Amino acid sequence: MHYLADRMNAIDASGIRKVFALAAQMKDPVNLSIGQPDYDVDQVCKDEACRQIQGGFNSYTQTWGCQELREAVSDYYEQKFGVPLHNAMITSGVSGGLFLALMATVNPGDEVICGDPYFVMYKHLVSLLGGTSVPVDTYPDFKLTADRVEQAITQKTKVIIVNSPANPTGVTLNAEEMRALAAVAQKHDLLVISDEIYESLQYDDAPATMAGLYDKVVCLNGFSKNMAMTGWRLGYAAGPEDVIQAMNTLQQYTFVCAPSFAQKAAIPALKADMTAKVDAYRHKRDLVYNALKDVFPCVKPGGAFYIFPQAPNNDGDAFVKKAIENNVLIIPGSVFSEHKTCFRISFAAADETIVKGCEILKRLAG
């Protein structure tokens, strides 16, 4: 008997995981692949987590999360963007929120639009649910514009996924560009899922949000990138009441609730001053961009900690293989795209690692 479900044929093991498996066999690689901050969780958050654990806050919370944190994330958006979050719930990471949002809304045959390049989960989660992922080509500037989206809309379109700042390109959308996307969604009565996990890491333009631009926006955010709480599995979602209620029902039967002590420890994280971290990452962005731009065509990232350069001979797969053979870990662009022309670098690394890695990559391109 064949035990695996047919749906498993629709998804492939993450290309990133394959690279990490390769990395495990490498001796002291120059690692420019990891999508997590190179700084640790703030001490105030660690102390609060320990206090909550020792104080006995170790049981389930309510499915939608503890009230204090739900209110705190809404206040965070109100103070930063002038827009409170409605119907906020706490999720097990942004990936948990994304899974719940898609599961609550996507029927078999529904089309879900996202930009190409895309975060790896978008396409595969839609496929897993029987939907059809519609990656909209955003090359060469990597902007998910209203015009590009509108051309991809059909009778079957149900959801648009927006990601700014974006993984894997680091490209950001400003408030005007987001308003244009919201207008297109409203015109066609589509749901918007806005993945805003990198909103606190922006280097040039003022940060922007899709929240409040349209009444059918599900906003997803969390604590993995700004606070380095990647292993704490903590995110939040907010949006239309019917969608959030459905997500909450699904959470009862899947994740149950986000980790209890982590929810309490995240409250001070929302008040943390990000200035030094943003300044440090702006410096790293400039370091990697200036090192590569004359050898590899690339778009200067405005946020997050990724850059997505064009590979020699437009073959990212071949170039990544060559890089790994020379002890540099990067990710092939084909993991995030229908094209294989680029590769992804994460500059969430020590400055000396970035410099060393860029020098080797430039030599390999020669």
TORLUMTOR-382722 format. One record per residue: residue number from 0; residue in one letter; x, y, z of N, C-alpha, C in turn. Coordinates in steps of 0.1 Angstrom, whole numbers, always signed. Layout:
<rs>
R num residuo    nu    nv    nw   cau   cav   caw    cu    cv    cw
R NUM       A     X     Y     Z     X     Y     Z     X     Y     Z
...
</rs>
This chain:
<rs>
R num residuo    nu    nv    nw   cau   cav   caw    cu    cv    cw
R   0       M    +8   -12    +0    +0    +0    +0    +9   +13    +0
R   1       H    +4   +23    -8   +11   +35    -8    +5   +45    +2
R   2       Y   +13   +49   +12    +7   +56   +24    +7   +71   +22
R   3       L   +16   +76   +14   +16   +91   +13    +4   +97    +5
R   4       A    -1  +108   +10   -12  +114    +3    -8  +120   -10
R   5       D   -17  +121   -19   -15  +126   -33   -10  +141   -32
R   6       R   -14  +148   -22   -11  +162   -21    +5  +164   -19
R   7       M   +11  +154   -14   +26  +155   -13   +33  +156   -26
R   8       N   +26  +152   -37   +32  +153   -50   +33  +167   -55
R   9       A   +25  +176   -49   +24  +190   -53   +35  +198   -47
R  10       I   +42  +193   -37   +52  +201   -31   +66  +194   -31
R  11       D   +76  +202   -31   +90  +196   -32   +96  +200   -18
R  12       A  +106  +192   -14  +113  +196    -2  +120  +209    -5
R  13       S  +120  +218    +5  +125  +231    +3  +139  +231    -2
R  14       G  +142  +239   -12  +155  +240   -18  +165  +246    -7
R  15       I  +160  +254    +2  +168  +260   +12  +173  +249   +21
R  16       R  +164  +240   +25  +167  +228   +34  +178  +220   +27
R  17       K  +177  +218   +14  +187  +210    +7  +201  +217    +8
R  18       V  +201  +230    +7  +214  +237    +8  +219  +236   +22
R  19       F  +210  +237   +32  +214  +235   +46  +220  +221   +49
R  20       A  +214  +211   +42  +219  +197   +43  +233  +197   +37
R  21       L  +236  +204   +26  +249  +204   +21  +259  +211   +31
R  22       A  +254  +222   +37  +262  +230   +46  +267  +221   +58
R  23       A  +259  +212   +62  +262  +203   +73  +275  +195   +70
R  24       Q  +277  +193   +57  +289  +185   +53  +301  +194   +50
R  25       M  +300  +207   +51  +310  +216   +48  +318  +220   +60
R  26       K  +331  +222   +59  +339  +226   +70  +340  +241   +71
R  27       D  +334  +247   +81  +335  +262   +83  +332  +270   +71
R  28       P  +319  +268   +65  +316  +275   +53  +314  +290   +55
R  29       V  +316  +298   +44  +313  +312   +45  +297  +313   +42
R  30       N  +290  +314   +53  +275  +312   +52  +268  +325   +49
R  31       L  +263  +327   +37  +254  +338   +34  +241  +333   +29
R  32       S  +236  +323   +37  +223  +317   +33  +212  +318   +43
R  33       I  +216  +321   +55  +206  +319   +66  +197  +331   +68
R  34       G  +184  +329   +67  +174  +340   +68  +170  +343   +83
R  35       Q  +180  +345   +91  +176  +349  +105  +187  +359  +110
R  36       P  +183  +368  +119  +193  +378  +123  +205  +372  +129
R  37       D  +216  +380  +128  +229  +375  +135  +230  +381  +149
R  38       Y  +220  +388  +154  +220  +392  +168  +210  +383  +176
R  39       D  +212  +384  +189  +204  +375  +198  +191  +383  +203
R  40       V  +182  +375  +209  +170  +381  +215  +175  +391  +226
R  41       D  +168  +402  +227  +171  +412  +237  +170  +407  +251
R  42       Q  +179  +411  +259  +180  +406  +273  +167  +408  +281
R  43       V  +160  +419  +278  +147  +422  +286  +137  +411  +282
R  44       C  +137  +406  +270  +128  +396  +266  +131  +382  +272
R  45       K  +144  +379  +272  +149  +367  +279  +145  +367  +293
R  46       D  +148  +378  +300  +145  +379  +314  +130  +377  +317
R  47       E  +121  +383  +308  +107  +382  +310  +102  +368  +308
R  48       A  +108  +361  +298  +105  +347  +295  +108  +338  +307
R  49       C  +120  +340  +312  +124  +332  +324  +115  +335  +336
R  50       R  +111  +348  +338  +102  +352  +349   +89  +344  +347
R  51       Q   +83  +344  +335   +70  +338  +332   +71  +323  +334
R  52       I   +82  +317  +330   +84  +302  +332   +84  +299  +347
R  53       Q   +93  +306  +354   +94  +304  +368   +82  +307  +376
R  54       G   +74  +317  +371   +62  +320  +378   +50  +311  +374
R  55       G   +52  +302  +366   +42  +291  +363   +33  +294  +351
R  56       F   +37  +304  +343   +28  +307  +331   +32  +298  +320
R  57       N   +29  +285  +322   +33  +275  +312   +22  +266  +306
R  58       S   +10  +270  +309    -2  +263  +304    -6  +269  +290
R  59       Y   -16  +263  +284   -22  +268  +272   -28  +282  +275
R  60       T   -27  +291  +265   -34  +304  +266   -47  +301  +258
R  61       Q   -56  +312  +258   -67  +311  +249   -62  +309  +235
R  62       T   -70  +303  +226   -65  +300  +213   -60  +312  +206
R  63       W   -67  +323  +207   -63  +335  +199   -52  +343  +206
R  64       G   -47  +338  +218   -35  +344  +224   -39  +352  +237
R  65       C   -29  +356  +244   -32  +364  +256   -36  +378  +253
R  66       Q   -46  +383  +260   -52  +396  +257   -41  +408  +257
R  67       E   -32  +407  +266   -22  +418  +267   -14  +419  +254
R  68       L   -10  +408  +249    -2  +408  +236   -11  +412  +224
R  69       R   -23  +408  +224   -32  +412  +213   -34  +427  +213
R  70       E   -35  +433  +225   -37  +447  +226   -24  +454  +222
R  71       A   -13  +448  +227    +1  +454  +224    +4  +455  +209
R  72       V    +1  +445  +202    +4  +445  +187    -5  +455  +180
R  73       S   -17  +457  +185   -26  +467  +179   -20  +481  +182
R  74       D   -16  +483  +194   -10  +496  +198    +3  +499  +190
R  75       Y   +11  +489  +188   +23  +490  +180   +20  +496  +166
R  76       Y   +10  +490  +160    +7  +495  +146    +1  +509  +147
R  77       E    -7  +512  +157   -13  +525  +159    -2  +536  +161
R  78       Q    +8  +533  +169   +19  +542  +171   +28  +544  +159
R  79       K   +30  +533  +152   +40  +533  +141   +34  +538  +128
R  80       F   +22  +534  +126   +15  +537  +113    +2  +545  +114
R  81       G    -2  +548  +126   -15  +555  +128   -27  +546  +125
R  82       V   -25  +533  +125   -36  +524  +122   -36  +513  +132
R  83       P   -46  +512  +141   -47  +501  +150   -51  +488  +142
R  84       L   -46  +476  +148   -50  +464  +142   -63  +459  +148
R  85       H   -72  +454  +139   -85  +449  +144   -85  +434  +144
R  86       N   -92  +428  +154   -93  +414  +156   -80  +407  +156
R  87       A   -70  +412  +163   -57  +406  +164   -57  +392  +171
R  88       M   -50  +383  +165   -48  +370  +172   -33  +366  +171
R  89       I   -29  +358  +181   -15  +354  +181   -13  +341  +175
R  90       T    -3  +339  +166    -1  +327  +159   +13  +321  +162
R  91       S   +14  +309  +158   +28  +302  +159   +36  +306  +148
R  92       G   +42  +318  +149   +50  +323  +138   +42  +329  +127
R  93       V   +48  +337  +118   +41  +342  +106   +37  +330   +97
R  94       S   +46  +320   +96   +43  +309   +88   +30  +302   +93
R  95       G   +28  +301  +106   +16  +295  +111    +4  +304  +107
R  96       G    +6  +317  +108    -5  +326  +104    -8  +325   +90
R  97       L    +2  +324   +81    +0  +323   +67    -8  +310   +64
R  98       F    -4  +299   +70   -11  +286   +68   -25  +287   +72
R  99       L   -28  +293   +83   -42  +294   +88   -50  +303   +79
R 100       A   -44  +314   +74   -51  +324   +65   -55  +317   +52
R 101       L   -45  +310   +46   -48  +303   +34   -58  +292   +35
R 102       M   -56  +284   +46   -65  +273   +49   -80  +278   +51
R 103       A   -81  +289   +57   -94  +295   +60  -101  +301   +47
R 104       T   -94  +303   +37   -99  +311   +26   -98  +304   +12
R 105       V   -89  +295   +10   -86  +290    -4   -93  +276    -6
R 106       N  -102  +276   -16  -108  +264   -20  -100  +258   -32
R 107       P  -102  +244   -34   -96  +239   -46  -100  +246   -59
R 108       G   -90  +250   -67   -93  +257   -79   -92  +272   -78
R 109       D   -92  +277   -66   -90  +292   -64   -76  +296   -68
R 110       E   -75  +308   -74   -62  +313   -77   -57  +323   -67
R 111       V   -44  +322   -64   -37  +331   -54   -25  +337   -61
R 112       I   -26  +350   -62   -15  +358   -69    -4  +362   -59
R 113       C    +8  +360   -63   +19  +365   -55   +30  +370   -65
R 114       G   +39  +378   -60   +50  +383   -69   +60  +371   -71
R 115       D   +66  +372   -83   +77  +362   -86   +90  +371   -88
R 116       P  +100  +370   -79  +103  +360   -69   +94  +360   -57
R 117       Y   +92  +349   -50   +83  +348   -39   +90  +340   -27
R 118       F   +84  +342   -15   +89  +334    -4   +84  +320    -6
R 119       V   +93  +310    -4   +90  +296    -8   +77  +291    -3
R 120       M   +72  +295    +9   +60  +289   +14   +47  +292    +6
R 121       Y   +47  +304    +0   +35  +309    -7   +30  +299   -17
R 122       K   +38  +295   -26   +34  +286   -37   +30  +273   -32
R 123       H   +39  +267   -23   +36  +253   -19   +24  +252   -10
R 124       L   +22  +262    -1   +10  +261    +7    -3  +262    -1
R 125       V    -3  +270   -11   -15  +271   -20   -17  +258   -27
R 126       S    -6  +252   -32    -8  +239   -39   -13  +228   -29
R 127       L    -8  +228   -17   -12  +219    -7   -27  +219    -5
R 128       L   -33  +231    -6   -47  +233    -3   -55  +231   -16
R 129       G   -49  +227   -27   -57  +225   -39   -59  +237   -47
R 130       G   -53  +249   -43   -54  +261   -50   -44  +262   -61
R 131       T   -45  +272   -69   -35  +274   -80   -27  +287   -77
R 132       S   -14  +285   -75    -5  +297   -73    -3  +304   -86
R 133       V    -4  +317   -87    -2  +325   -99    +9  +335   -96
R 134       P   +22  +331   -99   +33  +340   -96   +34  +350  -107
R 135       V   +33  +363  -103   +34  +374  -113   +48  +379  -115
R 136       D   +53  +378  -127   +67  +382  -130   +70  +396  -127
R 137       T   +79  +399  -117   +83  +412  -114   +97  +416  -118
R 138       Y  +103  +408  -126  +117  +411  -131  +116  +423  -140
R 139       P  +125  +432  -141  +138  +432  -134  +138  +440  -121
R 140       D  +127  +447  -118  +128  +456  -106  +122  +450   -93
R 141       F  +116  +438   -95  +110  +430   -84   +99  +438   -76
R 142       K   +92  +446   -83   +81  +454   -77   +67  +447   -80
R 143       L   +60  +443   -70   +46  +438   -73   +37  +450   -74
R 144       T   +36  +455   -87   +28  +467   -89   +13  +464   -92
R 145       A    +5  +474   -90   -10  +472   -93   -12  +468  -107
R 146       D    -5  +473  -117    -7  +470  -131    -4  +455  -133
R 147       R    +7  +451  -128   +11  +437  -130    +1  +427  -124
R 148       V    -4  +431  -112   -14  +422  -105   -27  +422  -113
R 149       E   -31  +434  -118   -44  +434  -125   -44  +426  -138
R 150       Q   -33  +425  -144   -32  +417  -156   -33  +402  -154
R 151       A   -30  +398  -141   -31  +384  -138   -44  +380  -132
R 152       I   -53  +389  -129   -66  +386  -123   -75  +379  -133
R 153       T   -81  +368  -128   -91  +361  -136  -104  +359  -127
R 154       Q  -114  +352  -133  -126  +349  -126  -123  +340  -113
R 155       K  -112  +333  -114  -109  +324  -103  -100  +330   -92
R 156       T   -95  +342   -94   -86  +348   -84   -94  +351   -72
R 157       K   -88  +348   -60   -94  +350   -47   -85  +358   -38
R 158       V   -72  +356   -39   -63  +362   -29   -51  +368   -36
R 159       I   -46  +379   -31   -33  +385   -35   -24  +385   -22
R 160       I   -12  +379   -24    -3  +379   -13    +7  +390   -16
R 161       V    +9  +399    -6   +18  +410    -7   +29  +408    +3
R 162       N   +42  +410    +0   +53  +408    +9   +63  +420    +8
R 163       S   +63  +429   +18   +72  +441   +17   +76  +444   +31
R 164       P   +89  +446   +33  +100  +442   +25  +100  +427   +21
R 165       A  +105  +424    +9  +103  +411    +4  +115  +402    +6
R 166       N  +112  +389    +8  +121  +378    +8  +118  +371    -6
R 167       P  +128  +370   -15  +142  +370   -14  +149  +383   -19
R 168       T  +142  +393   -22  +148  +404   -30  +152  +416   -21
R 169       G  +145  +418    -9  +147  +429    -1  +141  +442    -6
R 170       V  +133  +440   -17  +126  +452   -23  +114  +456   -15
R 171       T  +112  +469   -14  +101  +474    -5   +90  +481   -14
R 172       L   +78  +482    -9   +67  +490   -15   +65  +502    -6
R 173       N   +63  +513   -12   +60  +525    -3   +44  +526    -2
R 174       A   +40  +536    +6   +26  +537   +10   +17  +539    -3
R 175       E   +22  +547   -12   +15  +549   -25   +13  +536   -33
R 176       E   +24  +528   -34   +23  +516   -41   +14  +506   -35
R 177       M   +13  +506   -21    +4  +497   -14   -10  +502   -16
R 178       R   -13  +515   -16   -26  +520   -18   -31  +516   -32
R 179       A   -22  +516   -42   -26  +512   -56   -30  +497   -56
R 180       L   -23  +489   -49   -26  +474   -48   -39  +472   -41
R 181       A   -41  +480   -30   -54  +479   -23   -66  +483   -32
R 182       A   -64  +493   -40   -75  +497   -49   -78  +486   -59
R 183       V   -68  +480   -64   -71  +469   -74   -78  +457   -67
R 184       A   -74  +454   -55   -80  +443   -47   -95  +447   -44
R 185       Q   -97  +459   -41  -111  +464   -38  -120  +464   -50
R 186       K  -114  +468   -61  -121  +468   -74  -126  +454   -78
R 187       H  -118  +444   -75  -121  +430   -79  -126  +422   -67
R 188       D  -128  +428   -56  -133  +421   -44  -125  +410   -40
R 189       L  -112  +412   -39  -102  +401   -35   -97  +403   -21
R 190       L   -93  +392   -15   -87  +393    -2   -72  +396    -4
R 191       V   -66  +404    +5   -52  +406    +5   -46  +400   +18
R 192       I   -35  +392   +16   -28  +387   +27   -14  +395   +26
R 193       S   -11  +403   +36    +1  +411   +36   +11  +406   +47
R 194       D   +22  +400   +42   +32  +395   +50   +42  +406   +53
R 195       E   +42  +411   +65   +49  +423   +69   +60  +419   +80
R 196       I   +65  +407   +79   +75  +403   +89   +88  +411   +90
R 197       Y   +91  +417   +78  +104  +425   +78  +101  +440   +79
R 198       E   +89  +445   +83   +86  +459   +83   +95  +467   +92
R 199       S  +101  +461  +102  +110  +469  +111  +124  +471  +106
R 200       L  +127  +464   +95  +141  +464   +89  +140  +471   +75
R 201       Q  +139  +485   +76  +138  +493   +63  +149  +504   +64
R 202       Y  +155  +506   +53  +167  +515   +53  +166  +528   +46
R 203       D  +156  +530   +37  +156  +542   +29  +142  +549   +31
R 204       D  +132  +543   +25  +118  +549   +26  +112  +546   +39
R 205       A  +102  +554   +42   +94  +552   +55   +87  +539   +54
R 206       P   +87  +532   +65   +79  +519   +65   +64  +521   +62
R 207       A   +58  +511   +55   +44  +512   +51   +37  +499   +55
R 208       T   +24  +500   +56   +16  +488   +59    +4  +487   +50
R 209       M    -1  +475   +47   -14  +474   +40   -25  +475   +49
R 210       A   -23  +474   +62   -33  +474   +73   -41  +488   +71
R 211       G   -54  +487   +72   -62  +499   +71   -65  +505   +58
R 212       L   -58  +500   +47   -60  +505   +34   -73  +500   +27
R 213       Y   -78  +489   +32   -90  +482   +26   -95  +473   +37
R 214       D  -108  +470   +37  -114  +462   +48  -112  +447   +46
R 215       K  -106  +443   +35  -103  +429   +33   -88  +426   +33
R 216       V   -81  +431   +42   -67  +429   +43   -64  +420   +56
R 217       V   -57  +409   +54   -52  +401   +66   -37  +405   +67
R 218       C   -34  +411   +78   -20  +416   +81   -13  +405   +89
R 219       L    -1  +401   +85    +6  +391   +92   +20  +397   +96
R 220       N   +24  +395  +109   +36  +400  +114   +41  +391  +125
R 221       G   +53  +394  +130   +58  +386  +141   +71  +391  +147
R 222       F   +78  +382  +154   +89  +386  +162  +102  +379  +158
R 223       S  +102  +372  +147  +114  +364  +143  +125  +373  +137
R 224       K  +122  +383  +130  +132  +391  +123  +136  +403  +131
R 225       N  +127  +411  +136  +131  +422  +144  +137  +419  +157
R 226       M  +132  +408  +164  +137  +405  +177  +144  +392  +177
R 227       A  +147  +386  +166  +155  +373  +165  +148  +361  +172
R 228       M  +135  +362  +174  +129  +351  +181  +124  +340  +172
R 229       T  +133  +336  +163  +130  +326  +153  +125  +313  +159
R 230       G  +132  +308  +170  +128  +296  +176  +117  +297  +186
R 231       W  +112  +309  +188  +101  +311  +198   +87  +309  +192
R 232       R   +87  +309  +178   +75  +306  +170   +63  +315  +175
R 233       L   +65  +328  +172   +55  +338  +176   +52  +348  +166
R 234       G   +40  +349  +162   +35  +359  +152   +21  +364  +155
R 235       Y   +16  +372  +147    +2  +377  +149    -4  +380  +136
R 236       A   -18  +379  +136   -26  +382  +124   -37  +391  +128
R 237       A   -42  +399  +119   -53  +408  +121   -60  +410  +108
R 238       G   -73  +413  +109   -80  +415   +96   -95  +414   +98
R 239       P  -102  +410   +87  -117  +409   +88  -121  +399   +98
R 240       E  -132  +402  +106  -136  +394  +117  -139  +379  +113
R 241       D  -146  +378  +101  -150  +364   +97  -137  +356   +94
R 242       V  -127  +362   +87  -115  +354   +84  -107  +351   +97
R 243       I  -106  +361  +106   -98  +358  +118  -105  +348  +127
R 244       Q  -119  +348  +127  -126  +338  +135  -124  +324  +129
R 245       A  -124  +323  +116  -121  +310  +109  -107  +305  +112
R 246       M   -97  +315  +112   -83  +311  +115   -82  +306  +129
R 247       N   -90  +313  +138   -90  +309  +152   -95  +295  +154
R 248       T  -106  +292  +147  -112  +279  +148  -102  +268  +143
R 249       L   -95  +271  +132   -85  +262  +127   -73  +260  +136
R 250       Q   -70  +271  +143   -59  +271  +153   -62  +261  +164
R 251       Q   -75  +261  +168   -79  +252  +179   -75  +237  +175
R 252       Y   -76  +234  +163   -75  +220  +158   -61  +217  +152
R 253       T   -52  +227  +152   -39  +225  +147   -28  +229  +157
R 254       F   -25  +242  +158   -14  +247  +167   -19  +248  +181
R 255       V   -32  +249  +184   -38  +250  +197   -36  +265  +202
R 256       C   -23  +269  +204   -20  +282  +207    -5  +285  +206
R 257       A    -1  +297  +205   +13  +300  +204   +19  +298  +218
R 258       P   +32  +296  +219   +39  +293  +232   +35  +304  +242
R 259       S   +31  +299  +254   +26  +309  +264   +36  +319  +269
R 260       F   +47  +314  +275   +57  +323  +281   +62  +333  +270
R 261       A   +64  +328  +258   +69  +337  +247   +59  +348  +244
R 262       Q   +46  +346  +246   +37  +357  +244   +39  +368  +254
R 263       K   +41  +364  +266   +43  +375  +276   +57  +382  +274
R 264       A   +67  +374  +270   +80  +380  +267   +81  +389  +255
R 265       A   +71  +388  +246   +71  +396  +234   +66  +410  +236
R 266       I   +59  +412  +247   +53  +425  +249   +63  +436  +250
R 267       P   +74  +434  +258   +85  +444  +258   +92  +445  +245
R 268       A   +92  +435  +237   +99  +435  +224   +92  +446  +215
R 269       L   +79  +448  +216   +72  +458  +208   +76  +472  +211
R 270       K   +82  +474  +223   +86  +488  +226  +101  +490  +224
R 271       A  +108  +480  +219  +123  +480  +218  +127  +491  +207
R 272       D  +138  +497  +210  +143  +507  +200  +151  +499  +190
R 273       M  +147  +500  +177  +153  +492  +167  +164  +500  +159
R 274       T  +167  +512  +164  +176  +521  +156  +189  +515  +154
R 275       A  +196  +510  +164  +209  +505  +162  +209  +492  +153
R 276       K  +199  +484  +154  +198  +472  +146  +196  +476  +131
R 277       V  +187  +486  +129  +185  +490  +115  +197  +497  +109
R 278       D  +204  +505  +117  +217  +512  +113  +227  +501  +109
R 279       A  +228  +491  +117  +238  +480  +115  +235  +473  +102
R 280       Y  +222  +470   +99  +218  +463   +87  +219  +472   +75
R 281       R  +216  +485   +77  +218  +494   +65  +233  +494   +61
R 282       H  +242  +493   +70  +256  +492   +68  +259  +479   +60
R 283       K  +254  +468   +65  +256  +455   +58  +250  +455   +44
R 284       R  +238  +461   +43  +232  +463   +29  +242  +470   +20
R 285       D  +247  +481   +25  +256  +489   +16  +269  +482   +13
R 286       L  +273  +474   +23  +286  +466   +21  +284  +456   +10
R 287       V  +273  +448   +10  +271  +438    +0  +267  +444   -13
R 288       Y  +259  +454   -13  +255  +460   -26  +267  +466   -33
R 289       N  +275  +474   -26  +286  +481   -32  +297  +471   -37
R 290       A  +298  +460   -30  +308  +449   -33  +304  +442   -46
R 291       L  +291  +441   -48  +286  +432   -59  +281  +439   -72
R 292       K  +277  +452   -70  +269  +458   -81  +277  +459   -94
R 293       D  +290  +460   -94  +297  +462  -106  +300  +449  -113
R 294       V  +298  +438  -106  +300  +424  -112  +287  +417  -115
R 295       F  +278  +418  -106  +265  +411  -107  +254  +422  -108
R 296       P  +246  +423  -119  +235  +432  -119  +225  +429  -107
R 297       C  +222  +439   -99  +213  +436   -88  +206  +449   -84
R 298       V  +194  +447   -78  +186  +458   -73  +189  +460   -58
R 299       K  +192  +473   -55  +196  +477   -41  +184  +474   -32
R 300       P  +185  +465   -22  +174  +462   -13  +171  +474    -4
R 301       G  +158  +476    -2  +154  +487    +7  +151  +483   +21
R 302       G  +150  +469   +23  +147  +464   +36  +151  +449   +36
R 303       A  +147  +443   +48  +150  +429   +51  +165  +427   +51
R 304       F  +170  +415   +49  +185  +413   +48  +189  +403   +37
R 305       Y  +183  +406   +25  +186  +398   +14  +189  +407    +2
R 306       I  +197  +401    -7  +199  +408   -20  +198  +396   -31
R 307       F  +194  +399   -43  +190  +389   -53  +197  +392   -66
R 308       P  +211  +390   -66  +218  +393   -78  +216  +383   -90
R 309       Q  +219  +389  -102  +218  +381  -114  +231  +372  -115
R 310       A  +229  +360  -118  +241  +351  -119  +248  +352  -132
R 311       P  +261  +348  -133  +268  +348  -146  +260  +338  -155
R 312       N  +259  +342  -168  +252  +333  -178  +238  +331  -175
R 313       N  +232  +339  -166  +218  +337  -162  +215  +323  -157
R 314       D  +225  +317  -150  +223  +304  -145  +226  +303  -130
R 315       G  +216  +306  -122  +218  +307  -108  +221  +293  -102
R 316       D  +215  +283  -107  +218  +269  -102  +232  +265  -104
R 317       A  +238  +268  -115  +252  +264  -118  +261  +272  -110
R 318       F  +258  +285  -108  +267  +294  -100  +267  +291   -85
R 319       V  +255  +287   -80  +254  +283   -66  +262  +270   -64
R 320       K  +261  +261   -73  +269  +248   -72  +284  +252   -71
R 321       K  +288  +261   -80  +302  +265   -80  +306  +272   -67
R 322       A  +297  +280   -62  +300  +287   -49  +302  +277   -38
R 323       I  +293  +268   -37  +293  +258   -27  +306  +250   -27
R 324       E  +310  +246   -40  +323  +239   -42  +335  +248   -37
R 325       N  +333  +261   -36  +343  +270   -31  +340  +275   -17
R 326       N  +332  +267   -10  +329  +269    +5  +321  +282    +8
R 327       V  +313  +287    -2  +304  +298    +1  +290  +293    -1
R 328       L  +282  +295   +10  +268  +290   +10  +259  +302    +6
R 329       I  +252  +300    -6  +242  +309   -11  +230  +301   -16
R 330       I  +219  +307   -19  +207  +299   -23  +204  +302   -38
R 331       P  +201  +292   -45  +197  +294   -60  +184  +301   -61
R 332       G  +183  +310   -70  +171  +318   -72  +159  +310   -76
R 333       S  +162  +298   -82  +151  +289   -87  +142  +284   -75
R 334       V  +148  +285   -63  +140  +281   -51  +128  +291   -49
R 335       F  +130  +303   -53  +120  +314   -51  +113  +318   -63
R 336       S  +115  +312   -74  +111  +318   -87  +109  +308   -98
R 337       E  +101  +312  -108  +100  +303  -120  +112  +305  -129
R 338       H  +121  +314  -126  +133  +317  -133  +145  +312  -125
R 339       K  +156  +308  -132  +168  +304  -124  +179  +314  -127
R 340       T  +176  +326  -130  +186  +336  -134  +194  +342  -123
R 341       C  +189  +341  -110  +195  +348   -99  +199  +339   -88
R 342       F  +205  +345   -77  +208  +337   -65  +205  +347   -53
R 343       R  +202  +341   -42  +200  +349   -30  +211  +349   -20
R 344       I  +215  +361   -16  +225  +362    -5  +217  +368    +7
R 345       S  +220  +362   +19  +215  +368   +31  +227  +376   +37
R 346       F  +225  +389   +40  +236  +397   +47  +234  +398   +62
R 347       A  +226  +388   +67  +225  +387   +82  +237  +379   +87
R 348       A  +248  +385   +86  +261  +379   +89  +271  +389   +94
R 349       A  +282  +384  +100  +292  +394  +104  +298  +401   +92
R 350       D  +302  +413   +94  +308  +421   +82  +319  +414   +75
R 351       E  +328  +407   +83  +339  +401   +77  +335  +389   +68
R 352       T  +324  +382   +73  +318  +371   +65  +313  +376   +51
R 353       I  +306  +387   +52  +300  +394   +40  +312  +397   +30
R 354       V  +322  +404   +35  +333  +408   +27  +340  +396   +21
R 355       K  +343  +386   +29  +350  +374   +24  +341  +367   +13
R 356       G  +328  +365   +16  +320  +359    +7  +319  +366    -6
R 357       C  +317  +379    -6  +316  +387   -18  +329  +386   -27
R 358       E  +340  +386   -20  +353  +385   -27  +354  +372   -35
R 359       I  +350  +361   -28  +350  +348   -35  +340  +347   -46
R 360       L  +328  +352   -44  +318  +352   -55  +323  +360   -67
R 361       K  +329  +372   -65  +334  +380   -76  +345  +373   -83
R 362       R  +353  +366   -76  +364  +358   -83  +358  +347   -91
R 363       L  +348  +340   -86  +341  +329   -94  +334  +334  -106
R 364       A  +330  +347  -106  +323  +353  -118  +333  +357  -129
R 365       G  +346  +358  -125  +356  +363  -134  +359  +354  -146
</rs>
